[in-house]
Amino acid sequence: MPPPPVNLVNLEAATLAYGTRTLLDAVSLGVAAGDRVGVVGRNGDGKSTLLRVLARREAPDSGRVTHTGDLRVGWLGQHDDLDPAATVHDVVLGDRPEHDWAGDPLVREVLAALLPAVPRDAAVGPLSGGERRRVALARLLVARDDLLLLDEPTNHLDVEAIDWLARHLASRSTALVVVTHDRWFLDAVCTSTWEVQGGRVHTYEGGYSAYVLARAERARLAAADEARRQNLLRKELAWLRRGPPARTSKPRFRIEAANALIADEPPPRDQLELERFASARLGRSVYELESVTVSRGGRTLLDRVDRHLGPGDRVGLVGVNGAGKTTVLRLLAGELQPDAGRVVTGRTVRVAHLTQEVAGLEPGTRVLESVERVRRVVDLGKGRQVTASSLLERFGFAGERQWARTEDLSGGEQRRLQLLRLLMDEPNVLLLDEPTNDLDIETLTVLEDLLDGWPGSLVVVSHDRYFLERVTDVTWALVGDGRLVELPGGVDEYLARRRGGDGTASAGAAVLAEPGAGSTGRQGDTRAARKELARLEREVDKLSRREERLHADLAANATDHERVLSLDTELRGLRAERERLEERWLELAELADSGSP
């Protein structure tokens, strides 16, 4: 048996507090060679702080941080430290001679994937935020460090770049710890997950999906423990109420036992809760794009585009950075006029546009005041009304945070407040431009839950693939030649076309490859297979619930042999039917996969 991998970094009882708030409370953990760890948690709970402590960029108040030998640590913060006067070549490659880096396959791959359109002699200063992020990533990835510590590495990257980065990191043997709210990225890259919460770090095996399952199981066990605790508590309180009220020393141990049961009961955790806001009705048509043409900076972003957005349509808009995604949203919002053609807006449309910039928050305004300026009371329908203060609490602004000034809020809090103000105006069309920026996973999950049942029309631009696939039904792509096309295969089809079908990103390619001949027939078969898959999943779910009830009946009638025999026969038939459906499901799944672009 091979020896266990050696830890590259160890934290031993590390404690760190800012003022009266403890972010790390006697945390002990390690990162071994080959580990790929994802860090999750609410904004402000200490994820970035933990990363800085691991990197020795911030010292804990107590405890130790140890690195093995001459450990080489690569660091990517949320904000780069690039010299604006330096060239891209200087930052990424330094003084390495050309024959050295040009003959290095790793360097060639990183440059082709991250910087295909950025000249190496360009100065860093004038670059956009996305380009600077790519330069910082390229510098990090070509350095061959032993441990990579990445804080929100997907910020400012498009879907294609995130897809490449995930595949690249998963193929390397380098250990890494990554803080990100991109759940698809966590699943694609990480083999374990750390959850930072209340000064503690809870560890889970696997990526985001495995973490969610494990956390659900932990919650189930906690609920069972809580039920047992409540039963014991009721017994103790019932005993204390029995007999003379003047008992003194005799029941003291009982009182201590009751106190012990509630001693470690945590305070109620703030639970974000969103209600359905959109109540205004939409007509038959929401938006019609008729031969719309838009050009910017000498480039034609849209060329005689015709598109229809109907009531209840949920569209995800993808394309490389600079393809014109934000331009499309501004067209729909009426903030931009086309060079040719027209955008017809439905008469009943009430649009809300969430831009990438945090706007509308006046400096000096309190959080509660900022919301009440939009609406003091929201009508949720069926006679239910909720005050602005109650809604703020559900959005995570509890107690004194409602009286904080807007300029004192963190980036995530400002984004959350901006979203709340937007939704309180009860729109029936939402245009969301990178809505996941600065939001933690808990907020994203609740936002998805809201949008999942929202009755209006929705157009979303996001680099967060998990979010995009969760809340939208249709994918539109700006393909680079002025067309806006619908992709039945969603983000997977977009990435496959961008790679040109050979599994590697085509450097600098701006136009999507067309699908192969015969794809139309395959797409029809695939759609039918997916519908049948959904039906079978519902049937299997029903059979599983019936099976659970039969098991309960068997336990309840254990002494009735005839009844047990009858139930057992029914259970066997149920299992046989479930196996048949599962076999059919597997067949259809293969068909759906083979037909996917």
Beta strands, then each sheet from edge to edge (+ up, - down):
strand 1: 7-18
strand 2: 21-32
strand 3: 36-40
strand 4: 62-67
strand 5: 73-76
strand 6: 147-151
strand 7: 175-179
strand 8: 192-197
strand 9: 200-205
strand 10: 287-296
strand 11: 299-309
strand 12: 314-318
strand 13: 340-345
strand 14: 351-354
strand 15: 377-381
strand 16: 384-387
strand 17: 429-433
strand 18: 457-461
strand 19: 474-478
strand 20: 484-486
sheet 1: 2+ 1- 4+
sheet 2: 5+ 6+ 7+ 3+ 8+ 9-
sheet 3: 11+ 10- 13+
sheet 4: 14+ 17+ 18+ 12+ 19+ 20-
sheet 5: 15+ 16-
end
